[in-house]
Amino acid sequence: MSKFMMFHPESKHVDINNFFKEHGYAVIERFYASDECDQLIERMKGIVDKQSQDNLGVFYTIHDEEHNKNKHLFDSGDKISLFLEKGFDAKTSRNNLFHKLNKVGHALHDIDPIFSQFSRKPALAKLSKALGIKKPLLVQSMFIFKSPKVGGEVVPHQDGSFLYTEPESVIGFWVALEDATIKNGCLMISDKGHFSPLRQRFRKVNNESVMEQTCNEEFPEVDLALEVKKGSLVLLHGRLPHRSCANMSEKSRYAYAVHVIDGHCHYLDDNWLTRPTSMPFVGF
């Protein structure tokens, strides 16, 4: 196992917060029970089975030209949308679809009751307040697949680039629904990397995305592997560089992530993820 600090569910919030401020991340083991994780995976299988082919898009990385005009992505802020791994064709991927997906997002927490309950766990609401988020708003949620031999690499990035507020406030809550190891593509982070500046802003301009370079400083080494057990919760500061390797193993690495901002901060209109006024962001 990699060497990193891990907290227990009964740990004091002040200790978690102090570590989070210093290192940009924190890991709380057994935050979710094994059966809670299993229920979420089973629910996702049911969601995928009921989806139409029209709700299939391909997940392109920020380095792909197709990413700039990805309407399926831009329209997903108030929906449950399916994204295939790059290399699969939406027209021919219905067979064994579950194992070809990159992720499903981005309003699972507001539309599906099982995902809403999981995302609004009372202990998570208390933790958000303890981390200094005065008015927590759940902005997006994602079921992340990393299926065996399929789950692709996620390049180093900062969540604040994609969900930008003034002042910056986004925090990522990442849950291991299965054991995450180096072999199956666990999270990799840059310890204390959140003290470095935000390097990019992913903006939506005229229905196309623009990756605006805000700082030319290179990322620090993103080399701390967070090998965690099923049910572990990983907290990620909005400026913390993180990534994951491709899953080259025979074991899946299902995970779930929800991102929270402070409602007292200004969520900019040119963020890629938007919602109609009829479906505003809400809290716990």
ABEGO torsion letter per residue (X at the ends): XBBBBBBBAABBAAAAAAAAAAAGBBBBBGABBAAAAAAAAAAAAAAAAABBAAABBBBBBAABAAAAABAAAAAAAABBBBBBBBGBBAAAAABGAAAABABBOAAAAAABAAAAAAAABAAAAAAAAAAGBABBBBABBBBBAGBBGABBBBBBBBAAAABBBOBBABBBBBBBABBBBAAAGBBBBBBGAAABBBABBBBBBGGBBBBBBABABBBBBBABBBBBBBGBBBBBBAABBBBBBBBABABBBBBBBBBBBBAABBBBAABABBBBAABBBBBX
